[in-house]
Amino acid sequence: MIIVLKSGTSLGEIERITQELRSWNITPEKIVGKQKMVIGLVGDTAVLNTQQIQALSPFIEQVLRVNKPFKRVALEFRYGESSEVLVATPNEFIAFGQKHPIVQVAGPCSVENEEMIVQTAKLVKAAGAKFLRGGAYKPRTSPYAFQGHGESALGLLATAREATGLGIVTEVMDSADLEKVASVADIIQIGARNMQNFSLLKRVGAINKPVLLKRGLSATIEEWLMAAEYILAAGNPNVILCERGIRTFDRQYTRNTLDIAAVPVLRSLTHLPIMVDPSHGTGSSEYVPAMAMAAVAAGCDSLMIEVHPNPAKALSDGPQSLTPEQYEELIQKMGAISRTIGRWSKSYPRPPVQDDAIHLRELAPIV
């Protein structure tokens, strides 16, 4: 349930309303939007009468029920206004959200050694990435596969961060490692296999650090949003959703099925920013560029793309990794799409003006 306040409502009146609501054993949460001030009500609101709430103050414009099982995550909870997640990196603040440029996150599946991770960080930054992704702890299907270098890899990510100024995105698998991961990561990733690890969700919800929540391998959109609800309910509103492909009946040609339709569906259901990972979604570097461009056209807020200086020798997920040269070429192509849909940013290298002029002259009719 949400209470929409009229413009110009005083802080004193807002405090009076929230105090009254607390006396009803309801938790009020103030949401300051660009258009409206909203008070979200969390608790057993089924017994509340909307007219009773309306009578609390003449400054209450409207009382609405949020009928979906996810409450804080729902678009209605913010009265239809999208939220943003602001992340502090060494050199700047980066905003994820519908009203901001598309944020590029790139890097290898796993951190292998210092030379490799620093080199990759420098290359993806030069292409336009704002964040370096790299796994220190790697969940793998086989217990005999490379599991990541663990804590030592966190130190290497910190070195790459210092060398480039890029923000760091890396996964936490165990609550016991959360403090160590949080000390290095600018965004903490919850991987697909941990999407419904509810104790871990509560733990990351209790810290003041942005969270990237990947969709589970077979999770419905509602299950995914309910997982995000755990994080918000624990006190952390800074959640980015990441579509990374789901398990379907066809695994001969792609690793997973990238659900591009999830982007507009999520946009209609939640205010949270949306990222797409076409690398895990396809499992093949051949298909990553097409699906990355499709994700941009569909309206995603961010892309996570695996990049490795030598994919053939990668310790994990080499077949789905782009080379730095392929990544730079893809960024150029996505720049054209982002300009068309109004999500342009300096993160995308723009062709020189004279090239544009030549192109226009070639297309102009001869008179």
Number of C-alpha atoms within 10 A of each C-alpha: 22 24 23 20 19 15 12 9 13 11 9 8 13 18 12 13 18 18 14 14 16 12 9 12 12 18 18 21 14 17 16 11 14 8 9 16 20 25 25 26 23 16 12 12 16 9 6 12 10 17 10 9 16 16 10 13 13 11 18 20 13 15 19 14 16 18 10 13 13 22 24 28 25 23 22 23 24 24 22 15 17 18 20 21 17 13 17 15 18 14 10 12 10 18 18 23 23 21 14 16 21 27 24 22 25 32 30 29 26 26 28 19 13 15 11 16 26 21 16 23 31 19 23 27 21 16 21 21 26 23 26 33 29 27 25 26 23 22 19 13 9 8 8 7 12 14 18 21 17 16 13 12 21 24 16 23 29 18 16 24 24 13 13 21 20 26 28 26 26 28 25 25 20 14 15 10 14 17 12 14 26 21 12 20 25 23 25 23 25 26 23 22 16 22 21 20 15 14 13 21 24 21 15 27 24 15 16 12 20 24 27 23 27 25 27 24 19 14 16 13 16 14 17 22 24 20 24 32 24 23 26 21 18 15 15 21 22 23 27 24 24 28 30 25 29 20 15 13 7 10 12 7 10 16 19 23 21 24 16 23 11 20 22 13 11 20 18 13 18 24 24 28 26 27 29 29 24 32 31 26 25 23 23 21 23 14 15 24 22 14 20 26 20 16 26 23 15 15 20 27 28 26 24 25 27 30 31 28 19 15 20 13 11 17 16 22 21 21 16 25 30 27 23 25 14 13 24 21 14 19 23 17 18 24 22 17 16 19 14 11 12 12 20 18 16 9 19 25 18 16 11 8 9 9 10 12 11 11 11 11 11 10 9 9 7 6 3
